C-alpha cells in the first residue's frame, strides 16, 4: 500500500513538474496589450532642450543606456552615446539595457512615437512583451514624455545589436508567472509646473529621478518593493568592480535616529548633490543630479522632509562583497 502511495505521489509530482516546465517555456514570449499614448515628438527647440535636460539630468538615462566605461564622462556632464548593452546581473539572470539611439536596425529608429511612449508609460515593449521595470517613468507628464522622445530622436544613431536577456531557470519562472507590465498609478498629468513646491518635488522623486525606486528596499528577483518608502537598505553591486564591492542605499527619511538626511539644511542637501560622485563605485547618478536646477533641488528637499520617518539603520553604505 505504501509503495503504491509513493508511486502515485511521485507520478503526480512528475506530472506537475512537467506541466510547469511546459507552461514556463511557452510563456517566455507572452504578449500583453496596453494603450498607445497620444504622444508625438516635436522639432521645437525648446521641447528638445527640455528632453536633453531630462535625459542627461534628473532622468539619468545614460547611467543604464551608455556603454560601460563612460561613467566618469557622464559624471563630468559630457553627452555620451546611448547604444545600450550594459549588463545587469541579477538573481534571475542577466538583463541588458536596450539601444535607444535612432538607429533603424538595432535601435528605435523604426518605432513610432506612440510605441516608445507605451514602453515608457506601460512597460510593454514594441513586440508586446512585458519589460523589466527599470524605467520608472510611468507617471511622467505628457509634456515631459514628448520631450524625452523628441530629444532621443535627435541623438546620433549607433549600430549596436544588444544581446537578448539571459534568464536562468528562476528567471524563466519569474518571467512566466510573476512579470507583468507596470503602468501609471493614475492619470498622468498633461504637464507639470516647474516650481519649488512639495508637489513638484514628489513628481521628480517618484516619476523622474527614481529616488523612491532606489532608496526603497526591493526583492531583486521580482522587483517588488519590500521595504518602507525611502528607508534604504537596497544592495547594489559596484558599477566599476561588481565582483568585489557593493553599495547599500541609505535611509533618507526624516527619522531623527537613523535618517541620513535628518538635520540637513537645504544648503547642505544642495552642496551634497552639487559635489557629484565622490565614491566611484556608487550607483547613484551623482553627476546628472548635480546638474539639476536650484528649483528642482529645493523641491526635492522639501518633499523629502514630508515623507514618513522610518527607523531603519543602515550601518555602512560601501563594503567588500562577501565571497
FENTA-V444816 format. One record per helix or strand of 2 or more residues. SS is the DSSP state (h for helix, s for strand). FROM is the first residue (numbers start at 1). LEN is the number of residues. If there is no record, write none. Layout:
BEGIN
SS_FROM_LEN / SS_FROM_LEN
END
This chain:
BEGIN
h_2_25 / h_45_12 / h_62_4 / h_71_6 / s_87_4 / s_93_4 / h_113_10 / h_142_11 / s_166_2 / h_169_9 / h_198_11 / h_211_5 / s_235_3 / s_245_4 / h_266_9 / h_286_5 / h_294_11 / s_318_3
END
